[in-house]
Structures are given as structure tokens and as C-alpha cells.
Amino acid sequence: MEQEKPIIPNIDKYAIFQTGGKQYQAIPGKTVAIEKLEANAGDTVEFSEVLFRKNGEESFEFGAPYIEGAKLKASVVKQIKGPKIIVFRRKRRKKSRVKKGHRQPITVIRIESI
């Protein structure tokens, strides 16, 4: 009895870029939620902090720490807020309670080209 192998998509072109202190994977056409950028919906943004890039089957580029001259272009889809985070603090036997909520602003982008 032969087992079926899971189907893993083989992506020919992708990159790893950094923005807002975090790293994200960029695939052309994919939408990514990143830290808030000062841009409106429909604007085009460029990222130059590209850490890794795959251009073909056997073509890889690694940065030290960034790839020189590499630009990643994306368009802003929308500005949203993330899920609500509840911060609750209390001190025992003191009747001290503090409840705060927070929603992180997020920018949703669509990767145009690597």
C-alpha cells in the first residue's frame, strides 16, 4: 500500500523582507498584514530591506543583512485595526483592578513585484 505524499506548492519566486521590526514572506499577488504605514489605500510603497530572495528554481540571493539594490513593490489595500487585546491587572487584597483594551493599527498590502 503506497502512501500519498502531501502536496506542497513549489513557489518559484518569493522574498523575505523586514518592516516595523518584523520579517514577512512576500509572494507576488499575496496580501500581507504588516505594522501600520503612513499611506492611503491605493498608494504604492517600496521596501528596500530585503533579506532573502528566490528568483527561480536554483537562483537564491542572501543579504548580509540586506540585498543591495533589491526593491519590493506593493500596493496598500486598506488600513484596519487588529483584534482586541485585553490587559487586566489586579492586586490581591487591595481592591485594585485595571482593565484596558488595545487594538493595534495594521496596514494590509498586496505584493506587486519582487
Secondary structure, DSSP 8 states (H G I E B T S, - for coil): -----------SSEEEEEETTEEEEE-TT-EEEEE--S--TT-EEEE--EEEEE-SSS-EEE-SSS-TT--EEEEEEEEEEEEEEEEEEEETTTTEEEEEEEEEEEEEEEEEE-
